[in-house]
Amino acid sequence: KNLFFLGYILNFFKFKPYSYQKTFLKYCLSEKRVAAKFCRQSGKSQSVAVYALYKCLIEKNTIIVVAPTMNQSSELYRKIRDLVSVHKYIEVQLEKDTASEMIFKNGSRIIAIPCGVEGKTIRGYTGDVVIMEEAGIIRDSIVNSVIIPMIASKPNGQLIKIGTPLTKNNFYHSCVEDLKYKVVNVSWQEVVNAGQYTQDFIDEQKENLTDTEFESEYGAQWVSDTNSFFSSELINSCIEDYGMFNVM
């Protein structure tokens, strides 16, 4: 039933997903924990935007989109709003539509919020589905003490982590070590085969980036500490939270 309705939604939005996007959406439909590491510009935001709307239209759900910065959460939220504007049927289902929140007539909500460096401003939210955009740069302390508790009162609460590999933080743990997560791996080879970008573009990026940068950004791989001057453990130990201040 879910797959049938999702197929209807995909057709409704005239969205033809690539094979790796289909895999990601199937996992979102069936699993409570999903971790998807995508190479850059491979369509992760579009995929999760379709899923967020699907959840809101099929039944009452609160979807919370969390990202490190307001620009990042707003960019994913903008993709959701763009899908809404494709068809007037969806627009008439809305009761409220602001720059960071939309509320549907069936009670569903989509909220986009930045977690910042401490996560203090996002405490108290409760969601049925929490989507972590750029999960690779969200601090572990925020994930464990603020984001995961958002689904604590929801027996079927879902956590979706998407992003590109960086340091070996919570995202690495979910993709590599935590067996509760269903993992999607999307590297540049699949994206070139799908036609999302060209081999010429990849060749150009190989010339412009270091091997480490290329493997992270387009290979969607965590680079071993042996290839880095500083270990990820050392880098993480040097990171400290500071309050924001205004410069006059």
C-alpha positions in Angstrom: 0.0 0.0 0.0 2.8 2.5 0.9 4.7 1.7 -2.2 1.6 2.1 -4.3 0.8 5.5 -2.8 4.4 6.6 -3.0 4.3 5.7 -6.7 1.2 7.8 -7.1 2.9 10.8 -5.3 6.0 10.5 -7.6 3.8 10.5 -10.6 1.8 13.4 -9.2 4.9 15.5 -8.8 6.3 14.3 -12.1 9.3 13.1 -10.2 11.2 10.2 -11.8 13.7 9.0 -9.3 17.0 7.4 -10.1 17.6 3.8 -8.9 19.5 5.0 -5.8 16.8 7.5 -5.0 14.2 4.7 -5.2 16.2 2.6 -2.8 16.4 5.5 -0.3 12.7 6.1 -0.5 11.9 2.4 0.0 14.0 2.4 3.1 12.3 5.5 4.4 8.9 3.8 3.9 10.0 0.6 5.8 12.6 1.5 8.4 12.6 3.6 11.6 16.3 4.5 11.2 17.8 5.4 7.8 21.3 6.8 7.2 22.1 7.9 3.6 25.5 9.2 2.6 25.2 10.9 -0.8 27.9 12.4 -2.9 27.4 16.1 -3.7 24.5 17.2 -5.9 23.2 13.7 -6.3 19.5 14.5 -5.5 19.3 13.7 -1.7 17.4 16.8 -0.8 14.8 16.3 -3.6 14.3 12.7 -2.5 13.7 13.5 1.1 11.5 16.5 0.2 9.2 14.1 -1.7 9.1 11.7 1.3 8.3 14.5 3.7 5.3 15.6 1.6 4.2 12.0 1.3 4.1 11.6 5.0 2.1 14.8 5.5 -0.5 14.0 2.9 -1.1 10.3 3.7 -1.8 11.0 7.4 -1.2 13.5 10.3 2.5 13.7 10.9 5.0 16.3 12.2 8.2 16.5 10.2 11.1 18.3 11.7 14.0 19.3 9.4 17.2 20.0 11.4 20.4 21.3 9.9 23.5 23.0 11.3 22.6 26.4 9.9 19.4 28.3 8.9 20.6 28.4 5.3 20.9 24.7 5.2 17.6 23.9 6.8 15.9 26.6 4.6 17.4 25.2 1.4 15.8 21.8 2.0 12.6 23.4 3.2 12.6 25.5 -0.1 12.7 22.3 -2.1 9.6 21.1 -0.2 7.8 24.3 -0.9 8.7 24.1 -4.6 7.1 20.7 -4.8 3.9 22.1 -3.1 3.7 24.8 -5.7 3.7 22.3 -8.5 0.1 21.5 -8.1 -2.8 23.6 -6.7 -4.3 20.5 -5.0 -1.5 20.5 -2.5 -1.6 24.3 -2.0 -5.2 24.2 -1.0 -4.4 21.6 1.7 -2.3 24.2 3.5 -3.5 26.3 6.4 -0.2 28.0 7.1 2.8 28.6 5.0 5.8 30.6 6.3 9.5 30.8 5.6 10.1 27.9 8.1 6.8 26.1 8.7 3.8 24.8 6.9 0.7 23.4 8.4 -1.8 21.2 6.5 -5.5 21.0 7.0 -5.2 17.4 8.3 -2.9 18.6 11.1 0.4 17.7 9.5 3.3 20.1 10.0 6.7 20.6 8.4 9.2 22.7 10.5 12.7 23.7 9.4 15.1 24.7 12.2 18.8 25.2 12.6 20.5 23.5 15.5 23.5 26.0 15.7 26.6 25.0 17.7 24.8 24.1 20.9 21.2 23.1 20.0 19.6 25.3 22.7 17.1 26.9 20.4 15.6 23.6 19.2 14.8 22.0 22.5 11.2 21.1 23.2 10.2 20.1 19.6 8.4 16.8 19.1 8.2 15.1 15.7 7.0 11.9 14.1 9.9 12.1 11.6 13.2 14.0 12.2 15.3 14.6 9.2 18.9 15.6 9.8 20.3 17.4 6.8 24.1 17.5 6.7 24.2 15.1 9.6 28.0 14.8 9.2 28.5 18.2 10.7 25.9 18.1 13.5 27.7 17.7 16.8 27.2 14.4 18.7 26.1 16.2 21.9 23.2 17.9 20.0 22.1 14.7 18.4 22.1 12.7 21.6 20.7 15.2 24.0 18.4 17.3 21.8 17.5 15.7 18.4 16.9 12.1 19.3 14.6 13.0 22.3 12.3 14.7 19.7 10.9 11.3 18.9 11.1 9.8 22.4 7.3 9.9 22.9 6.6 8.4 19.4 6.6 4.6 19.3 7.1 4.7 15.5 9.3 7.8 15.5 11.6 7.9 12.6 15.1 9.4 12.3 16.6 10.0 8.9 20.2 11.1 8.6 21.5 12.4 5.2 24.7 14.1 4.3 28.2 13.7 2.9 31.0 12.0 5.0 33.3 14.3 7.0 34.5 13.5 10.5 33.8 10.2 12.2 30.9 11.4 14.4 27.3 10.2 14.9 26.8 10.0 11.1 29.7 7.7 10.7 28.5 5.5 13.7 25.0 5.2 12.0 26.4 4.4 8.6 29.1 2.0 9.6 28.6 0.6 13.1 25.0 0.8 14.2 23.0 -2.1 12.9 19.7 -0.4 13.6 20.2 1.9 10.6 19.4 0.9 7.0 22.2 2.5 5.0 22.2 4.0 1.5 25.6 4.6 -0.2 25.6 6.8 -3.3 29.0 7.5 -5.0 29.8 9.4 -8.1 29.9 6.3 -10.3 26.1 5.7 -9.7 25.3 9.3 -10.3 27.2 9.5 -13.6 25.5 6.3 -14.7 22.2 7.8 -13.9 23.0 11.0 -15.9 22.8 13.4 -12.9 26.2 14.7 -13.9 28.8 13.8 -16.5 32.2 12.0 -16.5 33.8 15.3 -17.7 32.6 17.0 -14.6 34.0 14.2 -12.4 37.4 14.4 -14.3 37.5 18.2 -13.7 36.8 17.7 -10.0 39.6 15.1 -9.7 42.0 17.7 -11.1 40.8 20.5 -8.8 40.5 18.6 -5.5 42.9 16.7 -3.4 42.5 12.9 -3.3 41.1 13.2 0.2 38.6 15.9 -0.7 37.4 14.0 -3.8 36.9 10.8 -1.9 34.8 12.6 0.7 32.8 14.8 -1.6 32.2 12.5 -4.5 33.3 9.0 -3.3 31.0 9.5 -0.3 33.7 7.8 1.8 35.2 8.6 5.2 38.9 9.1 4.6 41.2 7.2 6.8 43.2 9.1 9.4 46.4 7.7 7.9 45.7 10.0 4.9 45.3 13.1 7.1 47.9 15.3 8.9 45.6 15.4 12.0 43.4 12.6 13.1 39.6 13.1 13.3 39.8 12.3 17.0 42.2 15.1 17.6 40.2 17.6 15.5 37.0 16.7 17.3 38.7 17.2 20.7 39.7 20.7 19.7 36.2 21.8 18.8 34.5 24.0 21.4 31.1 25.7 21.6 31.1 29.5 21.8 28.1 31.8 22.2 27.2 34.1 19.4 28.0 37.8 19.7 27.3 40.8 17.6 30.2 42.8 16.1 29.4 46.5 16.0 
